[in-house]
Amino acid sequence: MAKYLFAYHGGGMKEGEEAQAAAMAAWGSWMGQHGAAFADGGAPTMMNMTVDGSGASDGGGANPVTGYALIEAEDMAAACAIAEGCPIIADGGSVEVSQTIDVMG
């Protein structure tokens, strides 16, 4: 099985305890449906910086990463099928899916 990085873009913290609880429940349900696939459940991210030949700049680019996870799937199509159910999509965000390569193994 190959590993795939899910880079989450967009979304955000809901306002109010009830909305936050509902959002957390949606994430828990989605991850629970695919629990065996999640090699690393990941986490939200905070401040973003972009580092290039000119140094570091604020903002993380035009579409900064807001979180990540690492999954295992048979192929890219299977990884994308899992990503399609991610709650961030319902909130107007997106999931960038990238196959990883084990260069250290």
C-alpha positions, 0 to 999 in steps of 0.5 A: 500500500502506498502512503498519501499526504492529505494537505487541507486548505481552507476551512476554519474554526466554527463560532459557538460551542454547538457548531464546534462540537458538530464540526468535531463530530463530523471529522470524528465520523469521517476519520472513524469510517476510514480509521484503518487508512489513517497512518497519522491523523495529522493536525490543524496548522497555524502560522504559515511561512514560505521559504525560498531562495529569497528567504522566509515570507509570511502567509504560506502562499496563495492557498496556505495549508490549514492541516494535514493527515497521512493515509495508506491506500491502494492507489491515488483513486482510492486516496481521492475517494477517501478525501472526497468525504472530508468535512473541510470540503463542506466548509468550502475548503479542499484536500490536496492529495499527494502520493509520498515516496519512501526514500529512506526505506 
